[in-house]
C-alpha cells in the first residue's frame, strides 16, 4: 500500500525514501505534525522503559544502542533499531555503519574510563559522533540526544540536558539553527560551539 503522507522537514532533517515510509505502522498519518505527535508518545514510553532499566546497564554497546532506538520508535516504525539500508544527505556509507557506531561507542567508553574529557564535553562529542554515523533511517538526532543523556547519567553527572530549551528541536527556530550550526562546525573537528551549546543547556 502506498501511503499518502507529506512530511515538511525542517532544515537539517533526513528525508525518508518511499520504501522507508512504508515502514510507518500508523497508516492514518498524513503530515509531519501528526507524525511528531505519535513519535513523541512513543519516545515517552521509551523513556519510561529507560528509567526502569537497571542502572548498571551499559549504554555504550551496539546492542544497547539499537535497543534504545527500537524502544523510542518501534511503535511507529517497523525498521526501528535496524541499521538503514540507504544513503542519506548525512552519515557514513551504509557499509560503514556497524564499525562506525562501535568505534564511536568504544571511544566514549575510553573517555569514561580515562576521564579524558569533562562529562559535558564527552557527552557533546559522543552526541556528534552518533549523529555523524547516522545509523538509522530516521530519529537519529533524538536517539543521539537521549544516548548522550544516558551517558551523562552513567558517568555520574548530577543534572540533565534541556535540549529543547523550553521549545522544540523538531521545528524551525533560532535554538535549532544554533544546534545544527554547532553540529556542522563539529564536522570540521571544531567542537567548541557544540560543547558551549551543551554547557548552556545543562541544568544542575
Z-matrix of the N, CA and C atoms (Angstrom, degrees):
N
C 1 1.461
C 2 1.525 1 109.69
N 3 1.325 2 117.96 1 132.79
C 4 1.453 3 122.64 2 178.34
C 5 1.523 4 109.20 3 -89.68
N 6 1.329 5 116.38 4 123.26
C 7 1.458 6 120.28 5 -179.06
C 8 1.515 7 110.62 6 -79.21
N 9 1.335 8 116.31 7 143.22
C 10 1.461 9 121.74 8 173.29
C 11 1.515 10 107.56 9 -100.98
N 12 1.338 11 115.85 10 94.63
C 13 1.457 12 120.35 11 -175.51
C 14 1.516 13 109.25 12 -141.44
N 15 1.321 14 115.89 13 135.88
C 16 1.461 15 121.58 14 177.30
C 17 1.523 16 108.13 15 -117.84
N 18 1.323 17 115.96 16 116.21
C 19 1.450 18 121.16 17 -179.79
C 20 1.521 19 109.02 18 -107.23
N 21 1.325 20 115.42 19 107.55
C 22 1.460 21 121.31 20 177.61
C 23 1.523 22 107.28 21 -85.65
N 24 1.343 23 115.63 22 90.23
C 25 1.453 24 120.75 23 -171.73
C 26 1.525 25 111.71 24 -78.14
N 27 1.351 26 117.82 25 139.12
C 28 1.470 27 120.67 26 174.59
C 29 1.519 28 110.71 27 -72.25
N 30 1.323 29 116.37 28 165.56
C 31 1.454 30 122.44 29 178.24
C 32 1.533 31 110.31 30 -55.76
N 33 1.336 32 115.34 31 130.51
C 34 1.456 33 120.02 32 177.56
C 35 1.513 34 114.71 33 91.62
N 36 1.335 35 118.19 34 -6.00
C 37 1.466 36 120.76 35 179.84
C 38 1.529 37 110.02 36 -77.69
N 39 1.327 38 115.68 37 158.08
C 40 1.464 39 121.67 38 -178.57
C 41 1.522 40 110.52 39 -95.68
N 42 1.335 41 118.23 40 116.67
C 43 1.468 42 119.58 41 179.11
C 44 1.534 43 111.50 42 -66.26
N 45 1.317 44 116.01 43 146.52
C 46 1.454 45 121.66 44 175.87
C 47 1.519 46 109.68 45 -96.19
N 48 1.324 47 116.51 46 144.58
C 49 1.453 48 121.10 47 175.17
C 50 1.530 49 108.99 48 -78.97
N 51 1.331 50 118.20 49 161.75
C 52 1.471 51 119.87 50 175.85
C 53 1.526 52 112.73 51 -55.15
N 54 1.341 53 117.44 52 -39.56
C 55 1.464 54 119.86 53 178.79
C 56 1.526 55 111.17 54 -63.88
N 57 1.344 56 116.70 55 -40.36
C 58 1.460 57 119.91 56 179.12
C 59 1.524 58 111.13 57 -66.88
N 60 1.314 59 116.93 58 -36.23
C 61 1.460 60 120.57 59 176.96
C 62 1.526 61 111.78 60 -62.51
N 63 1.321 62 116.50 61 -27.19
C 64 1.462 63 119.43 62 178.16
C 65 1.523 64 111.78 63 -68.01
N 66 1.325 65 116.83 64 -13.90
C 67 1.454 66 120.42 65 177.40
C 68 1.515 67 113.71 66 -81.68
N 69 1.339 68 117.93 67 -0.34
C 70 1.459 69 121.75 68 178.80
C 71 1.530 70 109.37 69 -71.74
N 72 1.321 71 115.85 70 120.22
C 73 1.463 72 120.35 71 -176.24
C 74 1.524 73 112.28 72 -76.45
N 75 1.334 74 117.48 73 -31.94
C 76 1.467 75 121.33 74 -179.57
C 77 1.525 76 108.54 75 -90.54
N 78 1.308 77 117.59 76 94.60
C 79 1.462 78 121.55 77 -172.96
C 80 1.520 79 113.83 78 -75.42
N 81 1.349 80 117.28 79 -5.01
C 82 1.466 81 119.31 80 178.79
C 83 1.528 82 111.69 81 -83.96
N 84 1.323 83 118.38 82 -8.98
C 85 1.457 84 122.30 83 -176.88
C 86 1.529 85 109.62 84 -69.69
N 87 1.356 86 116.51 85 133.71
C 88 1.466 87 120.18 86 -178.94
C 89 1.525 88 113.54 87 -125.10
N 90 1.336 89 118.49 88 -10.24
C 91 1.462 90 118.87 89 -177.81
C 92 1.525 91 110.94 90 -151.26
N 93 1.334 92 116.23 91 171.22
C 94 1.456 93 122.57 92 -177.05
C 95 1.529 94 112.38 93 -62.31
N 96 1.326 95 117.87 94 -38.65
C 97 1.455 96 120.58 95 -179.66
C 98 1.519 97 111.98 96 -60.12
N 99 1.329 98 116.51 97 -45.96
C 100 1.463 99 120.81 98 178.56
C 101 1.525 100 110.86 99 -64.78
N 102 1.335 101 116.07 100 -39.78
C 103 1.456 102 120.03 101 179.39
C 104 1.523 103 110.89 102 -65.16
N 105 1.338 104 116.86 103 -43.76
C 106 1.460 105 120.23 104 177.82
C 107 1.524 106 111.28 105 -57.22
N 108 1.330 107 115.71 106 -38.25
C 109 1.469 108 120.37 107 -177.37
C 110 1.521 109 111.52 108 -64.69
N 111 1.333 110 117.43 109 -46.91
C 112 1.467 111 118.40 110 -177.76
C 113 1.529 112 110.64 111 -75.30
N 114 1.325 113 117.26 112 -30.61
C 115 1.462 114 118.78 113 175.68
C 116 1.526 115 110.54 114 -67.31
N 117 1.325 116 117.58 115 -38.60
C 118 1.461 117 121.14 116 178.32
C 119 1.527 118 110.99 117 -61.67
N 120 1.338 119 116.57 118 -40.62
C 121 1.464 120 120.49 119 178.46
C 122 1.531 121 110.31 120 -64.55
N 123 1.340 122 116.42 121 -41.05
C 124 1.457 123 120.71 122 178.51
C 125 1.532 124 110.53 123 -64.58
N 126 1.342 125 116.63 124 -42.15
C 127 1.465 126 120.67 125 178.95
C 128 1.528 127 110.75 126 -62.59
N 129 1.327 128 117.06 127 -39.43
C 130 1.469 129 120.52 128 177.02
C 131 1.524 130 110.58 129 -59.58
N 132 1.337 131 116.41 130 -43.32
C 133 1.464 132 120.33 131 177.20
C 134 1.531 133 110.32 132 -64.28
N 135 1.340 134 115.98 133 -40.12
C 136 1.454 135 120.00 134 179.08
C 137 1.512 136 112.33 135 -63.74
N 138 1.324 137 116.73 136 -38.99
C 139 1.461 138 120.70 137 178.73
C 140 1.531 139 111.21 138 -68.17
N 141 1.334 140 116.42 139 -32.75
C 142 1.465 141 120.19 140 175.47
C 143 1.525 142 109.68 141 -64.39
N 144 1.337 143 116.64 142 -44.51
C 145 1.474 144 120.49 143 175.71
C 146 1.523 145 110.51 144 -59.89
N 147 1.327 146 116.66 145 -42.80
C 148 1.457 147 121.53 146 -178.65
C 149 1.517 148 111.03 147 -62.50
N 150 1.313 149 116.59 148 -40.53
C 151 1.466 150 121.23 149 -179.83
C 152 1.527 151 111.50 150 -65.79
N 153 1.321 152 116.88 151 -31.26
C 154 1.455 153 121.09 152 -175.80
C 155 1.526 154 113.23 153 -87.94
N 156 1.323 155 117.36 154 -11.20
C 157 1.458 156 119.46 155 -176.94
C 158 1.526 157 109.59 156 -71.33
N 159 1.301 158 116.32 157 164.94
C 160 1.456 159 120.97 158 178.08
C 161 1.521 160 110.11 159 -63.26
N 162 1.326 161 116.89 160 132.31
C 163 1.454 162 120.88 161 -179.70
C 164 1.525 163 111.41 162 -69.21
N 165 1.335 164 116.43 163 -11.75
C 166 1.463 165 120.13 164 177.29
C 167 1.521 166 111.17 165 -85.84
N 168 1.329 167 117.25 166 -6.67
C 169 1.460 168 120.70 167 -179.78
C 170 1.525 169 110.37 168 -63.88
N 171 1.311 170 115.75 169 135.17
C 172 1.457 171 121.14 170 -179.23
C 173 1.520 172 109.39 171 -92.49
N 174 1.332 173 116.62 172 118.88
C 175 1.462 174 120.22 173 -179.93
C 176 1.524 175 111.52 174 -77.82
N 177 1.334 176 117.12 175 -16.04
C 178 1.457 177 120.74 176 -171.94
C 179 1.529 178 112.44 177 -89.92
N 180 1.321 179 115.45 178 57.01
C 181 1.461 180 121.31 179 174.57
C 182 1.517 181 108.87 180 -141.08
N 183 1.305 182 115.95 181 154.87
C 184 1.461 183 121.52 182 179.74
C 185 1.529 184 110.59 183 -57.98
N 186 1.320 185 116.34 184 -44.31
C 187 1.470 186 120.77 185 -178.60
C 188 1.520 187 111.00 186 -63.12
N 189 1.335 188 116.91 187 -44.79
C 190 1.463 189 120.65 188 -179.12
C 191 1.521 190 111.38 189 -66.06
N 192 1.331 191 117.08 190 -39.06
C 193 1.456 192 120.84 191 -179.52
C 194 1.526 193 111.50 192 -64.57
N 195 1.323 194 116.83 193 -41.93
C 196 1.462 195 120.56 194 179.06
C 197 1.528 196 111.27 195 -70.51
N 198 1.332 197 116.35 196 -38.27
C 199 1.463 198 120.17 197 177.36
C 200 1.525 199 110.60 198 -63.48
N 201 1.326 200 116.35 199 -38.65
C 202 1.463 201 120.41 200 178.25
C 203 1.526 202 110.39 201 -59.48
N 204 1.324 203 117.33 202 -48.54
C 205 1.471 204 120.54 203 -179.85
C 206 1.524 205 110.71 204 -62.11
N 207 1.328 206 116.68 205 -40.96
C 208 1.465 207 120.27 206 179.71
C 209 1.520 208 111.45 207 -63.67
N 210 1.322 209 117.83 208 -40.20
C 211 1.461 210 121.62 209 179.46
C 212 1.532 211 111.34 210 -67.37
N 213 1.319 212 116.50 211 -34.37
C 214 1.461 213 121.11 212 -177.26
C 215 1.526 214 112.96 213 -78.80
N 216 1.337 215 117.52 214 -30.06
C 217 1.468 216 120.71 215 -172.44
C 218 1.535 217 114.31 216 -130.00
N 219 1.318 218 117.70 217 -0.36
C 220 1.465 219 120.40 218 -172.62
C 221 1.511 220 115.36 219 -66.72
N 222 1.338 221 118.19 220 -22.31
C 223 1.466 222 119.98 221 177.55
C 224 1.527 223 111.31 222 -79.06
N 225 1.338 224 116.18 223 -13.08
C 226 1.470 225 120.96 224 -176.29
C 227 1.525 226 112.05 225 -107.48
N 228 1.338 227 116.14 226 -42.05
C 229 1.466 228 120.86 227 -173.55
C 230 1.530 229 111.33 228 -119.75
N 231 1.315 230 117.03 229 131.82
C 232 1.462 231 121.58 230 179.68
C 233 1.522 232 111.77 231 -66.26
N 234 1.346 233 117.23 232 -26.24
C 235 1.469 234 120.38 233 -177.20
C 236 1.534 235 112.68 234 -94.66
N 237 1.308 236 118.94 235 10.50
C 238 1.466 237 121.22 236 179.07
C 239 1.527 238 110.35 237 -58.36
N 240 1.313 239 116.84 238 134.04
C 241 1.455 240 122.17 239 -179.92
C 242 1.511 241 114.21 240 81.46
N 243 1.327 242 117.34 241 1.56
C 244 1.463 243 122.43 242 179.62
C 245 1.524 244 108.37 243 -110.81
N 246 1.308 245 117.25 244 133.99
C 247 1.461 246 120.08 245 -179.61
C 248 1.538 247 110.71 246 -59.74
N 249 1.326 248 115.14 247 141.89
C 250 1.462 249 119.64 248 179.11
C 251 1.537 250 111.17 249 -62.55
N 252 1.312 251 115.26 250 153.57
C 253 1.460 252 122.16 251 -179.48
C 254 1.520 253 112.05 252 -112.37
N 255 1.341 254 117.04 253 3.03
C 256 1.459 255 121.18 254 -177.72
C 257 1.523 256 109.90 255 -125.61
N 258 1.335 257 115.03 256 152.86
C 259 1.465 258 120.53 257 175.89
C 260 1.530 259 109.10 258 -77.36
N 261 1.334 260 115.64 259 147.55
C 262 1.461 261 121.30 260 -177.58
C 263 1.529 262 110.36 261 -123.57
N 264 1.337 263 114.66 262 176.10
C 265 1.460 264 120.60 263 176.19
C 266 1.520 265 111.92 264 -73.82
N 267 1.323 266 116.62 265 -4.41
C 268 1.465 267 123.79 266 177.45
C 269 1.521 268 106.60 267 -148.08
N 270 1.322 269 115.97 268 154.05
C 271 1.462 270 118.99 269 175.93
C 272 1.510 271 113.36 270 108.05
N 273 1.323 272 115.58 271 160.51
C 274 1.454 273 120.90 272 178.75
C 275 1.530 274 109.26 273 -73.87
N 276 1.343 275 117.74 274 161.72
C 277 1.468 276 119.25 275 174.31
C 278 1.524 277 110.93 276 -56.98
N 279 1.320 278 115.34 277 151.80
C 280 1.463 279 121.06 278 -176.16
C 281 1.526 280 112.02 279 -51.23
N 282 1.326 281 117.19 280 -41.66
C 283 1.462 282 120.14 281 -174.98
C 284 1.533 283 112.45 282 -70.94
N 285 1.335 284 117.96 283 -11.38
C 286 1.461 285 121.21 284 179.93
C 287 1.533 286 113.24 285 -101.12
N 288 1.333 287 117.59 286 -2.21
C 289 1.465 288 120.01 287 -173.38
C 290 1.524 289 112.25 288 -60.01
N 291 1.322 290 117.85 289 -51.01
C 292 1.456 291 121.13 290 -174.93
C 293 1.531 292 111.51 291 -60.05
N 294 1.316 293 116.88 292 -49.94
C 295 1.466 294 119.96 293 -179.05
C 296 1.528 295 110.90 294 -70.38
N 297 1.340 296 117.01 295 -35.39
C 298 1.460 297 120.38 296 179.20
C 299 1.521 298 111.96 297 -64.40
N 300 1.323 299 117.00 298 -42.32
C 301 1.462 300 120.77 299 179.86
C 302 1.520 301 110.44 300 -68.05
N 303 1.326 302 116.79 301 -45.74
C 304 1.467 303 118.76 302 178.98
C 305 1.522 304 110.86 303 -61.07
N 306 1.336 305 116.84 304 -38.94
C 307 1.453 306 120.02 305 178.35
C 308 1.518 307 112.03 306 -62.76
N 309 1.336 308 117.19 307 -41.97
C 310 1.467 309 121.16 308 179.43
C 311 1.522 310 110.79 309 -64.39
N 312 1.319 311 117.31 310 -42.39
C 313 1.458 312 121.21 311 -178.59
C 314 1.527 313 111.53 312 -70.52
N 315 1.333 314 116.39 313 -41.32
C 316 1.464 315 119.80 314 178.54
C 317 1.527 316 110.92 315 -64.50
N 318 1.329 317 116.68 316 -38.05
C 319 1.458 318 120.52 317 178.60
C 320 1.525 319 110.50 318 -64.00
N 321 1.338 320 116.63 319 -43.54
C 322 1.458 321 120.38 320 178.91
C 323 1.526 322 110.98 321 -63.79
N 324 1.318 323 116.59 322 -35.64
C 325 1.464 324 119.70 323 177.55
C 326 1.530 325 110.22 324 -65.70
N 327 1.321 326 116.26 325 -38.97
C 328 1.468 327 120.30 326 176.44
C 329 1.531 328 110.11 327 -61.58
N 330 1.342 329 116.83 328 -44.84
C 331 1.470 330 120.11 329 177.85
C 332 1.521 331 110.32 330 -57.48
N 333 1.334 332 115.52 331 -42.46
C 334 1.466 333 120.17 332 -178.91
C 335 1.526 334 110.54 333 -64.59
N 336 1.324 335 116.93 334 -46.88
C 337 1.464 336 121.17 335 -175.89
C 338 1.525 337 112.66 336 -67.84
N 339 1.346 338 116.48 337 -29.40
C 340 1.458 339 120.44 338 -174.53
C 341 1.532 340 113.17 339 -111.75
N 342 1.351 341 116.77 340 7.77
C 343 1.469 342 121.23 341 179.95
C 344 1.530 343 110.83 342 48.99
N 345 1.326 344 115.58 343 46.54
C 346 1.469 345 121.41 344 -176.94
C 347 1.517 346 111.55 345 -64.92
N 348 1.322 347 116.40 346 -41.33
C 349 1.463 348 122.14 347 -179.69
C 350 1.525 349 109.44 348 -128.31
N 351 1.324 350 114.99 349 158.64
C 352 1.456 351 119.54 350 168.86
C 353 1.537 352 108.26 351 -61.62
N 354 1.342 353 118.57 352 151.22
C 355 1.463 354 120.88 353 -174.43
C 356 1.522 355 114.94 354 -51.31
N 357 1.336 356 118.80 355 -43.39
C 358 1.463 357 120.20 356 -176.60
C 359 1.527 358 111.09 357 -67.96
N 360 1.320 359 117.23 358 -38.15
C 361 1.470 360 118.48 359 177.66
C 362 1.519 361 110.80 360 -68.93
N 363 1.324 362 117.26 361 -40.03
C 364 1.461 363 120.04 362 177.29
C 365 1.527 364 110.87 363 -61.02
N 366 1.329 365 116.82 364 -42.24
C 367 1.468 366 120.65 365 179.06
C 368 1.520 367 111.07 366 -64.32
N 369 1.329 368 116.81 367 -40.51
C 370 1.463 369 120.67 368 178.69
C 371 1.520 370 110.67 369 -63.02
N 372 1.318 371 116.70 370 -44.98
C 373 1.464 372 120.97 371 -179.58
C 374 1.530 373 111.47 372 -66.90
N 375 1.328 374 116.95 373 -40.67
C 376 1.466 375 119.65 374 176.63
C 377 1.520 376 110.18 375 -62.20
N 378 1.323 377 116.33 376 -45.59
C 379 1.457 378 119.81 377 179.70
C 380 1.525 379 110.97 378 -56.55
N 381 1.322 380 116.67 379 -46.12
C 382 1.466 381 120.03 380 179.31
C 383 1.521 382 111.20 381 -60.84
N 384 1.325 383 117.31 382 -44.84
C 385 1.456 384 119.56 383 -177.86
C 386 1.520 385 112.36 384 -63.27
N 387 1.319 386 117.00 385 -37.58
C 388 1.467 387 120.07 386 178.23
C 389 1.521 388 110.90 387 -67.44
N 390 1.336 389 117.01 388 -41.15
C 391 1.464 390 120.32 389 176.92
C 392 1.527 391 110.03 390 -66.15
N 393 1.326 392 116.54 391 -37.75
C 394 1.467 393 121.37 392 -179.77
C 395 1.534 394 110.62 393 -61.48
N 396 1.330 395 116.53 394 -43.78
C 397 1.469 396 120.09 395 178.08
C 398 1.521 397 110.18 396 -67.66
N 399 1.334 398 116.85 397 -42.23
C 400 1.476 399 122.95 398 177.63
C 401 1.534 400 110.51 399 53.24
N 402 1.331 401 117.26 400 62.68
C 403 1.463 402 119.71 401 -170.12
C 404 1.520 403 116.47 402 -71.86
N 405 1.334 404 118.01 403 -19.99
C 406 1.459 405 119.67 404 -173.24
C 407 1.526 406 111.58 405 -112.99
N 408 1.312 407 115.83 406 164.44
C 409 1.462 408 120.05 407 -177.85
C 410 1.530 409 111.33 408 -63.56
N 411 1.320 410 116.92 409 -33.83
C 412 1.472 411 120.97 410 -179.89
C 413 1.526 412 108.59 411 -160.71
N 414 1.330 413 115.76 412 168.66
C 415 1.454 414 120.65 413 179.55
C 416 1.511 415 113.90 414 80.95
N 417 1.335 416 117.23 415 9.69
C 418 1.460 417 120.24 416 -175.04
C 419 1.530 418 112.86 417 -64.09
N 420 1.338 419 117.52 418 -41.74
C 421 1.450 420 120.03 419 -178.47
C 422 1.516 421 112.14 420 -63.41
N 423 1.334 422 116.33 421 -47.76
C 424 1.464 423 120.23 422 -179.07
C 425 1.523 424 110.73 423 -65.56
N 426 1.337 425 116.63 424 -42.80
C 427 1.463 426 121.20 425 176.21
C 428 1.529 427 111.09 426 -60.33
N 429 1.336 428 117.22 427 -45.51
C 430 1.460 429 121.07 428 -178.19
C 431 1.527 430 111.58 429 -65.55
N 432 1.324 431 117.16 430 -35.09
C 433 1.464 432 119.74 431 177.29
C 434 1.526 433 110.97 432 -67.03
N 435 1.315 434 116.96 433 -41.10
C 436 1.463 435 120.09 434 179.20
C 437 1.527 436 110.34 435 -70.66
N 438 1.330 437 117.59 436 -34.43
C 439 1.461 438 120.76 437 173.33
C 440 1.529 439 110.39 438 -60.68
N 441 1.329 440 117.10 439 -43.12
C 442 1.470 441 121.07 440 178.67
C 443 1.526 442 110.39 441 -64.47
N 444 1.333 443 117.13 442 -41.70
C 445 1.464 444 121.46 443 177.15
C 446 1.532 445 110.73 444 -58.61
N 447 1.335 446 115.14 445 -45.60
C 448 1.456 447 120.61 446 -177.37
C 449 1.525 448 110.96 447 -68.12
N 450 1.324 449 116.07 448 -36.23
C 451 1.466 450 120.55 449 175.60
C 452 1.528 451 110.30 450 -61.40
N 453 1.320 452 116.97 451 -44.87
C 454 1.462 453 120.21 452 178.69
C 455 1.530 454 111.16 453 -59.65
N 456 1.323 455 115.98 454 -42.20
C 457 1.468 456 120.10 455 177.08
C 458 1.518 457 110.06 456 -61.34
N 459 1.343 458 115.99 457 -40.32
C 460 1.457 459 121.71 458 -177.37
C 461 1.529 460 111.94 459 -65.51
N 462 1.340 461 117.27 460 -33.81
C 463 1.472 462 120.22 461 -179.82
C 464 1.525 463 111.74 462 -89.57
N 465 1.343 464 117.33 463 3.48
C 466 1.448 465 120.80 464 173.72
C 467 1.510 466 115.68 465 86.91
N 468 1.340 467 117.79 466 21.80
C 469 1.464 468 120.09 467 178.22
C 470 1.526 469 109.62 468 -68.62
N 471 1.308 470 116.25 469 130.34
C 472 1.465 471 121.36 470 -177.29
C 473 1.527 472 109.36 471 -94.16
N 474 1.317 473 115.57 472 81.75
C 475 1.458 474 120.39 473 -178.67
C 476 1.515 475 109.84 474 162.03
N 477 1.326 476 116.03 475 -163.58
C 478 1.456 477 120.56 476 -179.52
C 479 1.526 478 109.08 477 -152.64
N 480 1.327 479 115.70 478 167.87
C 481 1.460 480 121.95 479 177.81
C 482 1.522 481 109.68 480 -104.93
N 483 1.314 482 117.08 481 122.14
C 484 1.462 483 122.72 482 177.76
C 485 1.532 484 108.09 483 -91.57
N 486 1.324 485 115.90 484 75.68
C 487 1.465 486 121.45 485 -173.32
C 488 1.523 487 112.26 486 -56.82
N 489 1.312 488 118.14 487 -39.52
C 490 1.467 489 121.14 488 -175.42
C 491 1.520 490 112.81 489 -80.06
N 492 1.342 491 116.44 490 -18.12
C 493 1.472 492 121.69 491 -178.51
C 494 1.527 493 111.29 492 50.56
N 495 1.324 494 115.77 493 43.10
C 496 1.460 495 120.70 494 178.20
C 497 1.514 496 114.89 495 84.04
N 498 1.337 497 116.73 496 -2.56
C 499 1.466 498 120.86 497 179.24
C 500 1.515 499 110.33 498 -123.14
N 501 1.323 500 116.29 499 -128.75
C 502 1.457 501 121.18 500 179.92
C 503 1.518 502 109.56 501 -149.89
N 504 1.316 503 116.04 502 142.73
C 505 1.465 504 120.54 503 172.98
C 506 1.527 505 111.17 504 -92.87
N 507 1.317 506 116.59 505 3.18
C 508 1.465 507 120.70 506 -178.70
C 509 1.522 508 112.59 507 -91.42
N 510 1.322 509 117.44 508 -10.36
C 511 1.462 510 120.98 509 -179.56
C 512 1.522 511 109.85 510 -127.07
N 513 1.331 512 115.50 511 161.52
C 514 1.458 513 120.66 512 -178.57
C 515 1.524 514 110.71 513 -62.08
N 516 1.337 515 116.70 514 130.50
C 517 1.449 516 122.02 515 177.10
C 518 1.521 517 107.81 516 -165.50
N 519 1.327 518 116.50 517 166.21
C 520 1.456 519 120.32 518 176.92
C 521 1.530 520 110.36 519 -64.83
N 522 1.323 521 115.98 520 -36.50
C 523 1.462 522 120.86 521 178.69
C 524 1.526 523 110.45 522 -62.23
N 525 1.346 524 117.18 523 -45.52
C 526 1.465 525 120.66 524 178.57
C 527 1.534 526 110.39 525 -64.83
N 528 1.336 527 117.16 526 -39.28
C 529 1.464 528 120.82 527 -179.99
C 530 1.530 529 110.48 528 -60.95
N 531 1.332 530 117.05 529 -41.55
C 532 1.459 531 120.80 530 178.13
C 533 1.526 532 110.91 531 -64.80
N 534 1.307 533 115.89 532 -40.48
C 535 1.478 534 121.65 533 179.02
C 536 1.527 535 110.70 534 -62.72
N 537 1.338 536 116.59 535 -49.70
C 538 1.465 537 120.72 536 -179.50
C 539 1.525 538 110.35 537 -62.96
N 540 1.333 539 117.19 538 -42.10
C 541 1.467 540 120.79 539 179.53
C 542 1.529 541 110.88 540 -62.46
N 543 1.328 542 116.94 541 -40.14
C 544 1.463 543 120.65 542 178.97
C 545 1.526 544 111.16 543 -65.26
N 546 1.336 545 117.30 544 -40.25
C 547 1.462 546 120.80 545 177.18
C 548 1.530 547 110.85 546 -63.49
N 549 1.314 548 116.94 547 -42.06
C 550 1.463 549 120.42 548 -178.66
C 551 1.520 550 111.67 549 -68.75
N 552 1.320 551 116.86 550 -34.01
C 553 1.461 552 119.48 551 175.10
C 554 1.526 553 110.20 552 -67.16
N 555 1.333 554 116.19 553 -37.80
C 556 1.462 555 120.03 554 176.83
C 557 1.523 556 111.64 555 -63.02
N 558 1.333 557 117.23 556 -28.03
C 559 1.464 558 120.75 557 175.58
C 560 1.522 559 111.40 558 -59.01
N 561 1.332 560 117.20 559 -24.85
C 562 1.466 561 122.04 560 179.83
C 563 1.530 562 111.34 561 -93.92
N 564 1.339 563 116.36 562 10.59
C 565 1.470 564 124.72 563 178.99
C 566 1.523 565 113.31 564 75.19
N 567 1.318 566 116.72 565 16.80
C 568 1.459 567 121.61 566 171.72
C 569 1.525 568 106.99 567 -104.71
N 570 1.320 569 115.97 568 101.79
C 571 1.462 570 120.78 569 -174.22
C 572 1.525 571 113.25 570 -92.40
N 573 1.314 572 117.58 571 -3.21
C 574 1.468 573 119.60 572 -173.20
C 575 1.530 574 113.33 573 -59.77
N 576 1.346 575 120.53 574 -43.51
C 577 1.476 576 117.91 575 178.46
C 578 1.532 577 112.97 576 -63.82
N 579 1.331 578 117.21 577 -38.38
C 580 1.468 579 119.45 578 -179.76
C 581 1.526 580 110.85 579 -70.26
N 582 1.317 581 117.22 580 -39.91
C 583 1.460 582 120.17 581 176.80
C 584 1.529 583 109.87 582 -62.83
N 585 1.333 584 116.76 583 -42.81
C 586 1.466 585 120.60 584 178.04
C 587 1.526 586 110.89 585 -62.63
N 588 1.325 587 116.84 586 -39.52
C 589 1.469 588 121.37 587 178.27
C 590 1.526 589 109.88 588 -61.72
N 591 1.328 590 116.94 589 -47.04
C 592 1.462 591 121.05 590 -179.37
C 593 1.524 592 110.77 591 -65.33
N 594 1.301 593 117.43 592 -39.81
C 595 1.464 594 120.34 593 177.32
C 596 1.530 595 111.19 594 -62.66
N 597 1.334 596 115.82 595 -37.43
C 598 1.457 597 120.44 596 -179.45
C 599 1.527 598 112.30 597 -67.25
N 600 1.333 599 117.53 598 -34.45
C 601 1.464 600 120.34 599 -176.61
C 602 1.527 601 112.28 600 -91.81
N 603 1.331 602 117.10 601 -2.04
C 604 1.465 603 119.85 602 179.87
C 605 1.521 604 110.53 603 -71.73
N 606 1.320 605 115.52 604 135.16
C 607 1.459 606 121.45 605 178.83
C 608 1.542 607 107.99 606 -123.19
N 609 1.337 608 116.07 607 130.86
C 610 1.458 609 120.30 608 -179.48
C 611 1.538 610 110.24 609 -130.20
